[in-house]
Amino acid sequence: MIIRLLYFENLVKAWRVALFGIYGFRNFTTQSFMEHSKKFKEQDMEIRMEGKNCVVTGANSGIGFATAAGLASRGATVRLVCRNQERGEAALSRIKSSTGNPNVFLEICDLSSMSDIKSFASRISSRDEPIHVLVNNAGLVNNDRVITPEGLEMNFAVNSVGTFAMTELMLPSLKKAAPDARVITVSSGGMYSAPLPKDFQSDERNFNGALQYARDKRLQVALTERWAELHGEEGIGFYSMHPGWADTPGVATSLPGFRQRLTGKLRTTEEGADTVIWLALQPKEKLTSGAFYFDRAEAPKHLPLAGTAGSHANIVSLVESLRSLSNL
């Protein structure tokens, strides 16, 4: 009986992965971006951002770098939140040089460390300035199970607890920018293959980095829904999105086989960042708080037969767990 049950569970997992693969190949490649972009409106990206303060996590490379550069090129004051000082300074120099915007600043913060996030939030609070846009971009796919000094599995610490703590601690600064404040969380199409579980941290015997990442990204979408419910009357919009399959340093490092199989089909980082920037620019009346976006349009949060629908009901208890784990 147990063997049959395990066999059935493995079949279900294989079906979800296959379904996601087919859907992704049709929708997430650079070719699909070019097709979808035929419906884009050029004027949507011509909006200026002078006087607006933006925070972008994981901004030294990939989609985070492209997002920060895109916001800076439109006149925003941008704070690059990076873990590594050297790479952060290199990104800062490149963005200032390419955009001519002097109002770009580097903040060192390790998103796997709750103490680092609290220290960063304290520095932002001490400036007493509004934050108009928070982009939760920093993400990690670690195939080995690594435990942080605070006792959290590394993927979960960065993608889930870090995203939660950063957003919660930035709420006072975001409220100062109301009614134009917004939080944009960069999720992943990988979440389509994973329901939201009741218990998040995988034990050592069953650890799977890619699965943990997919669950984390599902959590981000559910968190966005929950934040929209809790703070909908406070002038802050909450949006999650996914960039499609983009050729980023993270993909090259953590998913080399996937990258090799899709040579020539992966999106550029600029294509991946396109919807993030679009969400930062649009008048809020055009957007739906709590929604999931892809290629400048609302996208479904669940695929048919994927077995994820209904799992977001777990978010209420998970929020309390995240609050406890991050000591907020």
C-alpha positions, 0 to 999 in steps of 0.5 A: 500500500505504501509503495503504491502511494509513493509511486502515485505521488511520484507520478503526480510530481512528474506530471506537474513538472511535465505540464510546467515544461510544456507550458513554459516552452510555449510561453516563457522563451525569448521567442514568446516575449517577442510575440507578446511584445507586439501588444505592448504600448510604447508610451507605457515605458516613457513615464519619468520617475524623478522624485521617486525612491526605489529599492531593488534587492539583488541588484548587482546582476541579472534581472535585479541589475536590469531593473535598477538600471531601468529605473535609474534611466527614468530619473528615479533615486535607486538604492541597490541592495547587494550582498557583496561589496565588490560586485555591488560597487561594480554594478553601482559604477556601471549604472551611474555611468550608463544612465548619467543618474548620480542618485544611485546608491549601494546598500550592503545587506545579506538577504539570508540574514535577518539581522542584516535586513533589520539593520538595513531597514533601520538605516532607511527609517532613519532617513525619514524618506518615503519609499515609492517602489520596493522590488523584491528581486533577490533569489537563490537556487542552492542545490546543496542544503546549507543552514544559515547561522540563524538556523534556516535553510539557505534557499528558504532564508533568502527567498521566503523569510528574507522577502517577508522580513524585508517587506514587513520592515519597509511598510512604514517607509512605503506608507509615507509614499502612499497612495503611490507606493508599491511592492513588486516581488519577482517570483518564477514560473517554477511556482506553477509546479508546486502547491503551497505546503503547510510546512516549508523547510525540507529535511536533509534526507528529502532536500531538493533545491529546485523544489524548495525554490519552486515552493518559495516562489509559490509562497511569494505569490500567496504572500502578495495576495495576503499583503494586498488583503491586509494593507489594501486601504493603506495606499500600497499596491502589491504585485508579483510577477515572473520574468519568463526563462531568462539567461541570468548568472543565477541560472548559469550557476544553479541550473546549467543543464537547463540553460544548455538545453535552452541555448538561444531560447532564454530571454535576456535580463532586460526582457526578464526585467521588462514587466518589473519596470512596467509595474513600477511605472504604471498608474495604480488604477491600471493594476490589480493589487494582489495579482500575478503579472507576466509580460505586462498583463495579469496571468493565472496563478495556477495551471489546470490539473497542476494540483496547486489551486486551493493551497493558498489557504495555508498562507495565514498560518505560514505568515505567522511562522515567517513572523516568528522565524524572522523575529518580527 
